[in-house]
Amino acid sequence: MAKKGFGSFVSMLLIAGLTLTGCTYQETTPKDSAQSTSSAQSTQAAQSTQASADEIRVGLDVDAGTLDSRLARDTTAVRSAELIYDGLIVMSSKLEPQPALAEKWENPDPVTWIFTLRKGVMFHDNTPFTAEDVKYTFDTLIDPSFKAPNASLFSPISKVEVVNESTVKFTLKQPYAPLLSYMDIGIVPKHIAEKKDDSLSTKPIGTGPYKFTKWDKNSKISFEANDKYWGGAPKTKKVTYYIIPDNTTRVSALQAKDIDLVHTPLSPQDIKTMQSKKDFTVISTEGLGFTYLNFNTTNPILSDVKVRQAIAYLVDKNTISEKLYQSMDKPGKSPLIPPSWAYTDSIAGYPYDPAKAKALLAEAGWKDSDGDSILDKNGTKLTITLSTHTEDPNRMQAVEYLQNEFKKVGIDTKVSTTEFATLSANLLAQKFDIALLGWLNLTDPDKAMYDKFNSKSGNNYGKYVNPKVDELLEKGRTTLNQGERTKIYQEAAKIVTDEVAYDVLLYQGYYVVFNNNVSGFKAHPKGSMYSLKDVVIKK
């Protein structure tokens, strides 16, 4: 396919993406269409010379909510942080901690960690990086008033002390097995962050391989190489993230060579199409995530475990995997993912069995008492809403499929699809019944479970409560023997699966597709974009 002018295609995609992600639909009139075409042509004229061997253009599905590494909640915020900031460590593709801002570390006793910092590192504003920046970053992460989304990952830290300019000491409340795997969070500059003006959220400064240059909301995020990067100047001068919500539209932009690389989430039919194209490379691996149904246990109907179990029996995971995802993602069982050392195949979950679902609903008192084919109990209809986000068409298809399955047994089922930002706000406010979601970057079973099922966690969207699970998850953090940790997490995973806090639908695969003129990109099971610093775009 001949290469088109950059603006003629991507500008149109971004206009379309904004319509897709908006809260209301507005029909385009001929006048609107003419204005859009004129705007795209103007953009094309302005941007046609931008695409070059010095820029890699990446298509992503959602816009970032923030560019402050400590507050990142969505995948694009994390992908941006990977370019702008450095952590004390960086996780290898084998999920092993490697030196980054920390050259080395030691663990002299179970509750003490000492990090020796890399010298001569500068922030993007030419201010030296020191131990004070590390202390400030983690002090804010463990401060309840800061409300960091992943605060629970750092809650075992009791205090952080500056030993000298290049040495930091962490003292823990108790032994904490997964600590190192969370030390890749980006370190922020104290002299900027302490102003508390939220400037890092929109104008971030880090020590990473790329400097932030511009953010056009719901459109693109731009970066330029940090030529003074301690790890060596990036080989690519510019990186641009283009926000293209629709999976197929994003792949179409790649085919037109208006972007250079896309990665998960992708639609299975698009993966198959790209595998047949000789000008593109498709890489796949097991992902570090799962797709799941999150049950709001504060809902009076869903607070009954028998109802949740009945619904789990109505989910045909094999059909969802094979027909909707074309086996790109595999049927799931529990929150322990196959790449994890804690994984077990023995937690069976609930097989597809509508007859058992009907029996359980009857046991719970739900019957069709008035002959309208909808189950009711004490004058209340068995009504639920399935929610997901518009940026992922596979998930929208999945909730529509489940809606049909649930209706067959008398559950009055509605579907709500909104842009991701709206869905996220609704989850935090418990304004949902059952939500189809995904978790990524599950580098440790603690990350897969502690923040999700601990009764005090802000990311426990469904407000699931089980004191035994709380106890096991705390024990899993403080037990240093991996064999013992395996037993602990398997016991906890069986409980939350049996009680259907989550119904894990799929174990996610991770896919990257890029133009063959891209060299040096290394796919990472976390979906990391850090290796963009090593990418060369061949002319």
C-alpha positions in Angstrom: 0.0 0.0 0.0 1.4 3.4 -0.9 2.2 5.6 2.0 -0.3 8.4 2.4 0.2 11.8 3.8 0.2 11.6 7.6 -2.5 14.0 8.3 -4.9 12.7 5.7 -5.4 9.5 7.5 -4.5 9.9 11.2 -6.2 13.3 11.6 -9.4 11.7 10.3 -8.9 8.8 12.7 -8.4 11.1 15.7 -11.6 13.0 14.8 -13.4 9.6 14.6 -11.8 8.5 17.9 -13.1 11.6 19.6 -16.7 10.8 18.4 -16.3 7.2 19.6 -15.2 8.2 23.1 -17.6 11.0 23.7 -20.5 10.7 26.1 -23.1 11.6 23.4 -23.5 10.9 19.7 -24.0 13.8 17.4 -24.9 13.1 13.7 -22.5 14.7 11.3 -24.1 17.1 8.8 -22.7 17.7 5.3 -21.4 21.0 6.6 -19.6 19.3 9.5 -18.2 16.8 7.1 -16.8 19.5 4.8 -15.3 21.3 7.8 -13.6 18.0 9.0 -12.2 17.3 5.6 -10.8 20.9 5.3 -9.3 20.6 8.8 -7.7 17.2 7.9 -6.3 18.7 4.7 -4.8 21.6 6.6 -3.4 19.2 9.2 -1.9 17.2 6.3 -0.2 20.2 4.9 1.2 21.1 8.3 2.3 17.6 9.2 3.3 15.9 6.0 6.9 16.6 6.5 7.0 15.3 10.2 7.1 11.6 9.6 10.7 10.6 9.2 13.3 8.1 10.3 13.8 10.2 13.4 10.3 9.5 14.8 8.5 6.4 15.9 4.7 6.7 16.0 2.8 4.4 18.3 -1.0 3.8 18.3 -2.6 3.4 21.7 -6.2 2.8 22.7 -6.9 5.3 25.6 -5.7 8.7 26.6 -3.6 9.1 29.7 -5.4 10.3 32.8 -2.1 11.9 34.2 1.6 12.0 33.4 2.6 11.9 37.0 4.1 8.4 37.5 2.8 8.1 41.0 -0.8 8.7 40.0 -0.8 6.5 36.8 -4.0 4.4 36.7 -4.4 3.6 33.0 -2.1 1.8 30.6 -1.2 4.9 28.5 -0.2 6.8 31.7 2.1 3.9 32.5 3.5 3.7 28.9 4.2 7.5 29.1 5.9 7.1 32.5 8.2 4.4 31.1 9.7 7.0 28.7 9.7 10.1 31.0 10.8 8.6 34.3 13.2 6.0 35.6 12.6 3.8 38.6 15.2 2.5 41.0 15.1 -0.8 39.0 13.7 -1.9 35.6 12.1 -5.2 35.1 13.7 -7.5 32.5 11.6 -9.5 30.0 12.1 -12.4 32.4 10.6 -10.3 35.2 13.9 -10.0 37.0 14.9 -6.6 38.6 17.8 -4.9 36.9 19.7 -1.8 37.9 18.3 1.6 36.8 18.6 4.7 39.0 19.9 2.3 41.7 23.2 0.7 40.7 22.9 -1.9 43.4 21.0 -2.8 46.5 21.4 -4.9 49.6 19.0 -6.5 52.1 21.0 -6.8 55.3 18.0 -8.0 57.3 14.3 -8.9 56.4 13.1 -5.3 57.0 15.9 -3.2 55.7 16.8 -2.4 52.1 19.7 -0.1 51.1 19.9 1.3 47.6 23.1 2.8 46.1 22.1 5.4 43.5 23.6 6.1 40.2 25.7 9.2 40.2 25.7 12.0 37.6 22.1 11.5 36.6 20.2 14.7 35.7 16.5 15.5 35.5 15.2 16.9 32.2 15.5 20.4 33.6 19.2 19.8 34.3 18.7 19.5 38.0 20.8 16.7 39.6 19.0 13.6 40.8 19.7 12.7 44.4 18.5 10.6 47.3 16.1 13.4 48.3 14.1 12.7 45.2 13.8 9.1 46.0 12.7 9.8 49.6 10.2 12.4 48.4 8.7 10.0 45.8 8.1 7.2 48.3 7.0 9.5 51.1 4.2 10.7 48.9 3.3 7.2 47.7 2.8 6.0 51.3 1.0 9.2 52.4 -2.8 8.5 52.6 -3.6 12.1 51.7 -1.8 11.8 48.4 -4.2 9.0 47.3 -1.8 7.1 45.0 -3.8 4.4 43.1 -1.1 1.8 44.0 -0.5 3.0 47.5 -1.2 -0.5 48.9 1.9 -1.8 47.0 4.1 0.5 49.1 2.2 0.4 52.4 4.7 -2.0 54.1 7.3 0.8 53.9 7.7 2.3 57.3 10.2 5.0 56.5 12.6 6.2 53.9 15.9 7.8 55.0 18.6 9.6 53.1 21.9 8.2 54.2 23.9 10.4 51.9 23.4 12.0 48.5 23.6 8.7 46.7 22.3 6.2 49.3 18.7 5.6 50.4 17.6 3.3 53.2 14.1 1.7 53.3 12.8 0.3 56.6 9.8 -1.9 56.4 7.0 -2.6 58.9 7.5 -6.3 58.2 9.3 -8.5 55.6 7.9 -7.8 52.2 8.6 -10.4 49.5 7.5 -8.5 46.3 9.1 -5.1 47.2 11.8 -5.2 44.4 9.2 -5.9 41.7 7.4 -2.6 42.5 10.6 -0.5 42.6 10.3 0.4 38.9 7.8 3.2 39.6 9.1 6.5 38.2 11.1 8.8 40.6 9.8 12.4 40.5 11.9 15.6 41.1 11.3 16.8 44.6 11.9 20.5 43.7 8.9 20.4 41.3 6.6 18.0 43.0 6.7 19.6 46.4 5.1 22.7 45.0 1.9 20.7 45.0 0.6 22.6 41.9 -0.1 19.3 40.0 2.3 20.5 37.3 3.8 17.0 36.9 0.4 15.7 35.8 0.5 17.8 32.6 4.2 18.9 32.3 6.2 16.0 33.6 9.9 16.1 34.4 11.9 12.9 34.9 15.3 11.3 34.3 14.1 9.0 31.6 15.2 8.4 28.0 12.6 10.8 26.6 11.5 14.3 27.5 7.8 15.3 27.4 7.1 18.0 24.8 3.3 18.3 24.2 0.0 16.7 25.1 -3.0 17.2 22.9 -5.8 15.6 25.0 -7.5 12.7 23.3 -5.2 13.0 20.4 -1.5 12.6 20.9 1.4 12.8 23.4 4.8 13.8 22.1 8.3 13.2 23.4 11.8 14.1 22.3 15.1 12.3 23.0 17.0 13.0 26.2 20.5 13.3 24.7 22.0 13.4 28.2 20.3 10.1 29.3 22.5 8.2 31.7 21.9 5.0 29.7 23.0 6.6 26.4 21.1 8.9 24.0 18.0 7.2 22.4 18.4 6.1 18.8 15.1 7.6 17.9 14.8 11.4 18.1 11.1 11.6 18.7 8.3 9.4 19.9 4.6 10.2 19.5 1.7 8.3 21.1 -1.4 8.6 19.0 -4.7 8.0 20.8 -6.9 5.9 18.4 -9.6 4.2 20.5 -10.9 1.7 18.0 -8.8 -1.4 17.6 -9.4 -1.9 13.9 -9.0 1.8 13.1 -5.6 1.7 14.9 -4.5 -1.3 12.8 -5.7 0.5 9.6 -3.5 3.4 10.5 -0.6 0.9 10.8 -1.4 -0.7 7.4 -1.4 2.8 5.8 2.0 3.3 7.4 0.8 6.4 9.2 1.9 4.9 12.5 4.7 2.4 13.0 3.6 0.2 15.9 0.6 -1.0 17.8 0.1 -3.5 20.6 -2.5 -5.1 22.8 -5.4 -4.6 23.0 -6.0 -5.7 19.4 -8.9 -7.5 17.7 -8.2 -11.1 16.7 -9.4 -10.6 13.1 -6.9 -7.8 12.8 -4.1 -9.9 14.1 -4.8 -12.6 11.5 -4.9 -10.0 8.8 -1.5 -8.5 9.8 0.0 -12.0 10.1 -0.6 -12.4 6.4 1.1 -9.1 5.5 4.7 -9.5 4.4 5.6 -5.9 5.3 4.7 -6.3 9.0 6.0 -8.3 11.9 3.6 -9.8 14.5 5.0 -10.9 17.9 3.0 -12.7 20.5 3.7 -14.0 24.0 1.8 -14.8 27.2 0.6 -11.6 28.8 0.8 -10.6 32.4 -2.9 -10.0 32.7 -6.4 -11.4 32.8 -9.9 -10.3 31.6 -12.6 -10.7 34.2 -16.1 -10.0 35.4 -16.0 -7.8 38.6 -19.1 -8.3 40.8 -20.3 -5.4 42.9 -21.0 -7.2 46.2 -22.7 -4.1 47.6 -25.5 -4.7 45.1 -28.3 -6.3 47.1 -28.8 -9.0 44.4 -25.1 -9.7 43.8 -24.4 -9.8 47.6 -25.8 -13.3 47.5 -23.0 -15.7 46.6 -25.4 -18.2 45.1 -26.5 -15.5 42.5 -22.8 -14.8 41.7 -22.1 -18.5 41.3 -25.2 -19.0 39.1 -24.0 -16.2 36.8 -20.5 -17.8 36.7 -22.2 -21.0 35.4 -23.7 -18.9 32.5 -20.3 -17.8 31.2 -19.1 -20.0 28.4 -15.4 -19.1 28.5 -14.5 -21.5 25.7 -16.9 -19.8 23.3 -15.7 -16.4 24.3 -12.1 -17.4 23.8 -12.6 -19.3 20.5 -15.3 -17.3 18.8 -15.0 -13.7 20.0 -11.2 -13.7 20.6 -10.3 -16.4 18.1 -8.1 -18.1 20.7 -5.9 -15.0 21.0 -6.7 -15.1 24.7 -7.1 -18.4 26.5 -10.0 -19.4 28.9 -9.3 -18.3 32.4 -9.8 -19.9 35.8 -8.4 -17.9 38.7 -6.5 -14.7 39.4 -3.2 -16.6 39.2 -2.0 -16.3 35.6 -0.1 -19.1 33.8 3.3 -17.2 33.6 3.3 -16.9 37.4 5.3 -19.2 39.6 2.2 -19.5 41.8 -0.1 -20.7 39.0 -2.1 -23.9 39.4 -4.5 -25.6 37.0 -6.3 -27.2 39.9 -8.6 -24.2 40.6 -11.4 -25.2 38.2 -13.8 -22.3 38.7 -17.3 -22.7 37.2 -17.8 -24.6 33.9 -20.6 -23.5 31.5 -23.7 -25.1 32.9 -27.1 -23.3 32.5 -29.0 -26.1 34.3 -26.9 -25.6 37.4 -27.3 -21.8 37.1 -31.1 -22.2 37.1 -31.0 -24.5 40.1 -28.9 -22.1 42.1 -31.1 -19.1 41.3 -34.1 -21.1 42.4 -32.3 -22.0 45.7 -31.7 -18.3 46.1 -35.4 -17.7 45.8 -35.6 -16.3 42.3 -38.6 -17.6 40.3 -40.8 -16.4 37.4 -43.9 -15.8 39.6 -45.8 -13.7 37.1 -45.0 -15.6 33.8 -43.1 -12.8 32.1 -40.0 -14.9 31.7 -38.1 -12.7 34.1 -37.1 -14.1 37.5 -38.3 -12.2 40.6 -38.2 -12.3 44.3 -40.4 -10.5 46.8 -41.6 -8.2 44.1 -38.1 -7.4 42.8 -37.1 -8.3 39.3 -33.7 -10.0 38.8 -32.2 -7.1 36.9 -28.5 -6.5 36.4 -26.3 -4.2 34.1 -23.2 -5.4 32.4 -20.7 -2.6 31.9 -17.5 -2.3 29.9 -15.7 0.4 27.8 -16.1 1.5 24.2 -12.3 1.4 23.4 -12.3 -2.4 23.2 -14.8 -3.9 20.7 -14.1 -7.4 21.9 -15.3 -6.6 25.3 -18.3 -4.9 23.9 -19.1 -8.1 21.9 -18.5 -10.2 25.0 -21.0 -8.3 27.2 -23.6 -8.4 24.4 -23.0 -12.2 24.2 -23.4 -12.6 27.9 -26.5 -10.4 27.9 -28.1 -13.0 25.6 -27.0 -15.9 27.7 -28.3 -14.4 31.0 -31.6 -13.5 29.4 -32.2 -17.2 28.5 -32.5 -18.1 32.2 -34.7 -15.2 33.1 -32.1 -12.5 34.2 -33.2 -9.1 32.9 -29.9 -7.9 31.6 -28.9 -4.5 30.4 -25.6 -3.4 28.8 -23.8 -0.1 29.5 -20.8 0.9 27.4 -18.9 4.1 28.1 -15.5 5.6 27.4 -12.9 4.2 29.8 -12.6 7.4 31.9 -16.3 7.3 32.7 -16.2 3.6 33.4 -13.2 4.1 35.8 -15.1 6.8 37.7 -18.1 4.6 38.0 -16.1 1.7 39.4 -14.5 3.9 42.0 -18.0 5.1 43.0 -19.5 1.6 43.0 -21.9 2.7 40.2 -21.9 -0.7 38.5 -23.4 -4.2 38.9 -21.0 -6.4 36.9 -18.1 -4.9 34.9 -16.0 -6.6 32.2 -12.4 -5.3 32.8 -8.8 -6.3 32.7 -5.7 -6.1 34.9 -2.2 -5.9 33.4 1.4 -5.9 34.6 0.8 -8.7 37.2 4.4 -9.3 37.9 3.8 -10.9 41.3 0.7 -12.7 42.7 0.6 -10.0 45.3 -0.1 -7.5 42.6 -2.7 -9.8 41.1 -4.6 -10.2 44.3 -3.7 -7.9 47.3 -5.0 -4.7 45.8 -8.0 -6.4 44.2 -9.4 -8.4 47.1 -8.2 -6.8 50.3 -11.2 -5.4 52.0 -9.5 -2.0 52.7 -8.1 -1.5 49.2 -9.3 1.4 47.0 -8.9 -0.9 43.9 -11.3 -3.5 45.4 -14.0 -2.1 43.2 -16.7 -4.7 44.1 -16.0 -4.2 47.9 -15.5 -7.9 48.3 -14.9 -8.8 52.0 -13.5 -12.0 53.4 -11.4 -11.9 56.6 -9.6 -15.1 55.7 -8.6 -13.7 52.3 -7.3 -10.6 54.0 -5.3 -12.7 56.4 -3.8 -14.8 53.6 -2.9 -11.8 51.4 -1.1 -10.2 54.4 0.7 -13.5 55.0 1.7 -13.8 51.3 3.5 -10.4 51.5 5.5 -11.2 54.6 6.5 -14.8 53.8 9.8 -14.8 52.0 9.9 -18.5 51.0 8.5 -18.8 47.5 7.2 -22.3 48.0 5.2 -21.2 51.1 4.0 -18.1 49.2 2.8 -20.4 46.4 0.5 -22.3 48.8 -0.8 -19.1 50.3 -1.8 -17.5 47.0 -3.3 -20.7 45.7 -5.5 -21.0 48.8 -6.6 -17.3 48.5 -7.2 -17.7 44.8 -9.5 -20.7 45.4 -11.6 -18.8 47.9 -12.1 -15.7 45.7 -12.9 -17.9 42.7 -15.3 -20.1 44.7 -17.1 -17.0 46.0 -17.0 -15.3 42.6 -15.5 -12.0 43.7 -14.1 -12.1 40.1 -14.9 -14.5 37.4 -11.7 -14.6 35.4 -12.8 -15.1 31.7 -9.5 -15.0 29.9 -5.8 -15.2 30.4 -4.5 -12.4 28.1 -2.0 -12.9 25.3 0.2 -10.0 24.4 0.6 -9.0 20.8 2.8 -6.3 19.1 2.6 -5.5 15.4 5.0 -3.2 13.7 6.2 -2.2 10.2 9.3 -4.1 9.1 11.3 -0.9 8.9 11.2 -0.8 12.7 14.2 -2.5 14.3 15.4 -2.8 17.9 12.0 -3.1 19.5 11.8 -5.8 22.2 8.4 -7.1 23.2 8.0 -7.3 27.0 5.3 -9.3 28.7 4.4 -6.2 30.7 3.7 -4.3 27.4 6.5 -2.0 28.3 7.6 0.8 25.8 11.0 1.3 27.4 12.8 -0.4 24.5 11.7 2.4 22.2 14.9 4.1 23.1 16.7 1.4 21.1 14.5 1.5 18.1 15.8 2.6 14.6 13.4 3.5 11.8 14.9 2.5 8.5 14.5 5.0 5.7 
